[in-house]
């Protein structure tokens, strides 16, 4: 077991080698230890997981190391688990985006805790996601950064939707184009009007970009 851990500590460097010798070195290790497994994984999957974790950490460092120094990255069977603390919802979203950019990642479980878990703006435009949570009780919505989207997660911590709230008049005239990095593919879109009332002088529209199937979304109600 100790041998596996020592070998794995060098796998990220090997993954950066594109030469035939680099690939051959990994192949020799896999053949030599072909019968080994770790926590139910084959050695090949164990190798992939270590390379993925190293690549995600490298991506976080490349973004802004100080912003993500409280983030722990673990990978099991190509699923990346993010835990620890960040300062803002935007950093939580950026960490997940960095994980999705790594080749071989099949799922990201984002369990990062936002220290300042309060809305940046008291604008009614930012308070609408709470109504979304009432409509979808199986969803937890993180506060949106100023001018940015809110992120919705299921009870397992998987990102299920990105939520924008915009003036209805603005969307009717200019249309809508998603801003920021594409964290996950968009499977379908839901629109919910927010009518004018005493506390909301302007009609709004909630735009929900779903990252899960229609059936999976319906199961969250």
C-alpha positions, -999 to 999 in steps of 0.1 A, spaced: 0 0 0 28 24 8 43 16 -26 11 27 -43 10 59 -24 46 67 -33 40 60 -70 8 80 -70 26 110 -57 46 112 -90 17 104 -113 7 141 -119 42 147 -133 40 116 -155 6 128 -167 23 160 -181 47 139 -202 34 134 -237 64 113 -249 62 76 -256 86 70 -227 63 87 -202 33 66 -213 54 35 -213 65 42 -177 29 44 -165 20 12 -185 49 -7 -169 37 4 -134 2 -7 -141 13 -41 -154 37 -47 -125 10 -39 -100 -19 -51 -121 -35 -72 -93 -36 -43 -68 -66 -22 -59 -75 5 -35 -109 9 -18 -125 -12 -45 -108 5 -74 -84 -11 -98 -49 4 -99 -57 20 -132 -87 39 -117 -66 47 -87 -40 62 -110 -66 82 -129 -81 95 -96 -47 107 -84 -39 124 -117 -73 141 -117 -69 154 -81 -35 167 -89 -48 185 -120 -77 200 -102 -53 213 -75 -30 227 -101 -60 245 -117 -70 261 -84 -35 273 -78 -33 287 -113 -66 306 -107 -57 323 -73 -40 302 -47 -50 323 -17 -86 322 -27 -86 283 -26 -61 275 0 -89 262 22 -102 238 -4 -96 200 -2 -98 179 -34 -105 142 -33 -113 120 -63 -129 85 -63 -138 67 -95 -136 99 -116 -159 118 -92 -143 149 -77 -152 159 -41 -146 195 -31 -147 203 6 -135 230 29 -142 268 30 -142 297 5 -150 333 11 -177 339 -15 -202 320 -37 -183 331 -67 -152 313 -54 -173 282 -48 -185 283 -84 -150 290 -97 -136 260 -79 -163 237 -94 -156 251 -128 -119 244 -124 -127 208 -116 -150 203 -146 -122 216 -169 -100 186 -160 -101 158 -185 -116 126 -172 -139 142 -146 -173 126 -147 -190 143 -118 -182 170 -92 -197 170 -57 -193 205 -44 -195 205 -6 -176 238 -2 -189 260 26 -192 298 20 -180 317 51 -199 349 42 -231 330 33 -252 362 30 -265 379 -1 -242 406 -14 -271 427 -25 -305 433 -8 -321 440 -42 -354 421 -47 -337 408 -79 -314 387 -57 -341 375 -33 -361 356 -60 -341 323 -56 -357 319 -22 -390 316 -41 -374 290 -63 -365 269 -32 -401 270 -22 -411 258 -56 -384 231 -56 -380 219 -20 -353 194 -29 -330 222 -40 -306 244 -20 -297 277 -35 -265 295 -27 -266 334 -25 -258 351 -58 -228 375 -61 -237 410 -72 -248 408 -108 -241 371 -111 -262 339 -110 -273 319 -80 -263 282 -80 -287 254 -70 -276 221 -55 -294 189 -46 -291 173 -12 -260 154 -23 -242 186 -31 -244 182 -69 -249 213 -90 -283 210 -107 -291 245 -120 -278 280 -125 -303 308 -118 -305 343 -132 -330 369 -123 -334 397 -149 -358 426 -157 -385 412 -180 -384 443 -202 -346 439 -206 -349 403 -216 -378 410 -240 -358 437 -258 -322 424 -256 -327 387 -252 -305 367 -227 -270 354 -230 -254 334 -202 -223 351 -188 -193 335 -172 -178 300 -175 -200 271 -185 -197 248 -155 -219 221 -169 -239 214 -200 -274 229 -201 -301 203 -206 -332 225 -205 -344 259 -194 -373 270 -172 -387 306 -170 -407 319 -141 -422 355 -142 -419 376 -111 -449 400 -111 -449 436 -99 -459 441 -63 -455 466 -34 -419 455 -28 -410 449 -64 -418 478 -87 -404 461 -119 -415 429 -135 -387 403 -135 -382 369 -149 -363 340 -133 -342 321 -159 -332 286 -147 -305 268 -167 -308 232 -157 -278 208 -157 -299 176 -151 -326 159 -170 -363 169 -170 -371 138 -150 -344 144 -125 -355 180 -120 -391 169 -115 -380 145 -87 -367 175 -67 -402 189 -63 
